[in-house]
Amino acid sequence: MDSDRIAILLAPFLEPASLSSVQLGAAQIYLDLLLKWNAKMNLTAVRDPEEIVRRHFGESFFAATQLFPSGSVDQSAIDIGSGAGFPGLPIKIWNPQLRLTLIESNQRKATFLREAVRALTLDDVQVLSSRAETVSSQAELVTFRAVERFEQVLVIAGKVAAQSGRIAALIGESQIELARSILPEIKWQTPVPIPESRSRVLLIGQRNRL
């Protein structure tokens, strides 16, 4: 798939913003690598390239534009249960100054993530092939999407979010109240509906300063 087609597919998720030619080129490299590896291992159950762009890339870039509307900001981030790299890697493509840690306990998926970081020549990206609950570091932004053990991941997100840090979760509408009840100390914003989705939202919360 060429970068022009990727740009068309991503437009509803980015409007009124858009990706630069460099960012589109990175998305194309990422997609090609994902399709190649997905033929050998189950990185995503979605097989259609255009659907992968819409559902995985689109949702992740949408989160990026909401989190960093003015573009690149120097900030630390932890992406829990990264899997094939969503939403962490697209957020990094959108915000090159992000200091990103991808946490993925599955060794083969972690190997893919390291190869993706290499292929995209991304700086300040670390891949940890360990369970998130063993991580002691904190970050100014914590993200997750389509994770197993949702309740456990929420608790972990609350622990690794730094003081005044943000948590950004790409979830279904049915999970909103659960998130609020598990982490009542987080000041949750109004959920933002994800374009081209019936029930998916971006839920952003911020830990209060001490």
N, C-alpha and C positions, 0 to 999 in steps of 0.2 A: 504494500500500500504506500502511495507516495505522500509527501508532506502536504500537498494541496488538499487531498481527500481527508487527511487527518484534521487539517484546519477546519474544514467544513463540518465534520462530525463533532468537533469540540466547541464550535462557535456557541451553541446554546448554553454551554456550561461556563463560558468565559465572558459573555457580553456584560458590559460594553468593552471589556478588555480583550486582548488577543495575545497569542504567543509570537515571539520574535522568530525569525528564520532559524536562528541558532537553537532556540527552544523546540521548535518544530522538528528540526533535524535530530535532536536528542530523543524526542518522543518516537520518531521513526526508528531509530537505532534500538531503543528500548522495546518497541513492539516487535520488531524483527527477531530480536534475541528471545523474547518471551515465547513467540510462536515456535521457534526452533526448539527450545527446551521443553515446551509444553507437549511436544510430540513424543517426548521420551519419559516425562514424568508429569504428575498432575499438579501443575502450578495453579491452574484455574479450570473449573468445569466448563466454562464458556469457551467454545471452540471457534466461533465465527469472529474473524478479525475486526469487523466493523462493530460488532456487539462488545468486544473487549474494549475497544476505544471508547464507546459510549459509557459502558457500565463501570469500568475500572479507571481508565484514564480520565474520563469526563467527571466522574464523581470526585476523584482526587484533585484534579485541577480546580474544580469548583470550590473545594475546601481551601485550596491554596489562595484563591482570589479573595475569599472571605476573611482568611486569617491575616493575609498580607496584601491589602488592597492597593498599597502604594508601591508594591514590588519588593525589592531586596532589602532585608533587614538582618543585621547581625544578631542571631539568637540561637540558643541551644534547643534541640528537640530530641525527643525519644519516641520512636514509633514501635508500639507493642504488637507482637504477633504479625510481623511484616509480611509473611508469606511470599508472594511474588513482588512485594515492594510497594504495595498500595496502603495508605496514601503517601507514605514517606518520600519515595523517589520523585513522583511528580511535584510534590511540594518543594523539594530540593531543586528541581529543574526550574520552577517558578521563582524561587528565592535562593540564588546561588550562594548567598552569604550564610545560609543556615548551617549550623554545626549539628549534624544529624547522626543519631545512633539508631540503627535498625536492630531490633531484638527478634530473633527467630530460632526456636529450639530445634526445629527439624534441620538436620545437618545438610541434607541435599538442597533444601530451599535456601539455606544460608550460603551454600556454595554458589547457587544461582545469583543470589544478591551480590556476592563479592564480584562475580563475573560482570554483572550489570554495572556496578560501580566502576569497574575497570574500563568497560567498553564505553561508558559515558564520560570517562575521565573526570569524575567528580572529586573535588577536594573536600576534606573535613567530613567524611562519611565513614563511620565505623559499623561493622557488622558483628553482633554478638550472637553466637550460636549457643545460647543458654536460655533457661527459663526466666521469664520476666521477674518472678518473685525473688530471684537471687541477686538482682541488680540493686546496688546500693546508691548509685549516682542519681542525681536529680536534674531536671531540665526546665527551661522556661515554657516549653510547649510539649505536651504529651498527646499523641494521636493514636487512634486505633480504628479498625474497620473490619467487619465480618469476622470477628474473633469467636472461637469456641470459649466456653466458660465465661460468658459475658459478665456475670456478677463478680467473679474473681478478678477479672481484668480491670473492672471499675475500681475495686479496692486498691489494686496495684497502681493504677493511674493516679489515684489520690495520694499515694505515698511518694511517687517519683516526680510529681509536679512540685516545682520549687515554690517558695513563698511568693505570692502575687503571680504565679505562673498560670498558664491556661491548659485546659483539657479540651480536645476537639474529638468528638465521636461521630462517626458516620454510621447511623443506626436506623432501625425501623421506628415508626411512630409509636408502636406498642411498647417500646423500651424506654421511652422518655421518662415516665413517672418512676420507673424502677431506678433509673440513673439518679433522679432527684432524691429518692428515698435512701439510696445507699450512700450517697455523698451529699448530705444536707448542708455541709459546711462550705460547699462550692456555690458560688453565685452563678446560677445558670441563666443564660440569655434565652430569649424566645427562639425556639427551633426554626431553622431556615429550611424550607422545602428544597429538595434537590431537583433541578430541571429534568424533565422527561422521566420522572419517577412518580408512582402513585402514592407511595407511603414511606419513602426514604427521606431522612432529614439530616442536617448537620446541627449537632448540639454542641455549643461552646460554653464552657464555664470557666470561672476564674477564682483562684484561691485568694482569700483576703490577705492583706498584709498584716503582719503581727503588730 
